[in-house]
Amino acid sequence: MTQGMTKAAAAERLNASEAFVQRMIDKGRLVPDEAGLLDPQRVDDLAQLLERLRENGVGTVIGLIDEELGPEDNA
C-alpha cells in the first residue's frame, strides 16, 4: 500500500502554498483519503502539469491572478 502525503508535503512537491493545495482539494483535483492524506501519484501528476505550465509562462499569469483575487470565496 502506498503511503499518502500530507498537505505540507504536497505543497512542497508542487512548489506551491498549502492554500493552493486546499484549493485543489476543494475543486476535486486532489482527494484526501479517510486519514486526510493525498495520493502521491495524483500529486505528482499535478506537479508535472504545473511544471509544464510554468515552463510556458502560464504559471506567472496564474500566480498574478491568485495574488489579485486572494483566497477563493465559496459564495
N, C-alpha and C positions, 0 to 999 in steps of 0.2 A: 504494500500500500504506500502511495506517495504521500509524503508529509506536506501539509498545507503551509501557506505563507501568511504572516501577519500583514496588516495594512502597512506598517512601517517598513517591512522587508519589501513589499510590493512597490511602495513609493520609491525606495532606493533603486530597485531594479528598473523602474520606469523613468528614473531621473525626474521625478515629479513630487508634488506635495501629497501628504496624506489626504488633504481635502480633495485633490484630484482623484485619488483612489476611491474616496467615498462617492464622488460624483459618478464614477464608472460603475460602482455598486448600485447607486440609485437608478441609473439608466439601464441596469441589467447586463452591462458589458462584462462585469465580473460578478460572480455569485458566491458569497461565502457559504461554507458548509455549516453544519449544526454547531460546530465549535467556534464559528466566526472566522475560520481560516480560508484562504483563497487558493485555488488550484494553480500551482506553479506553471503548468503548461499554458493556461489561459493568460496568466500574467506575462509569460514570455512571448506569446503571440501578440499581445497588445504592445509590449515593449518593441518588438520588431516593426510593427506598424508605425508606432510613434517615431522610431529611428528613421524610417523611410520618409515620413512626413517632414521631420526636422531637416533631413538632408536636402529636401526640395524646397525649404524655406517656409513650409506651411506651419511649422511649429512656432515661428515668430508671430504669425498672424493669430494663431490660437492663443498664444501667451498674452498678446496685447488685448484680445477680446476678454480673456479671463480677468486680466487686471482691470479693465474698464467696467465689466459687469459685476465683478466681485462674486461672493458666494451665490450659488444658484438658489432662486426662490422657487418654492413648490406651489406658489399661489396661482 
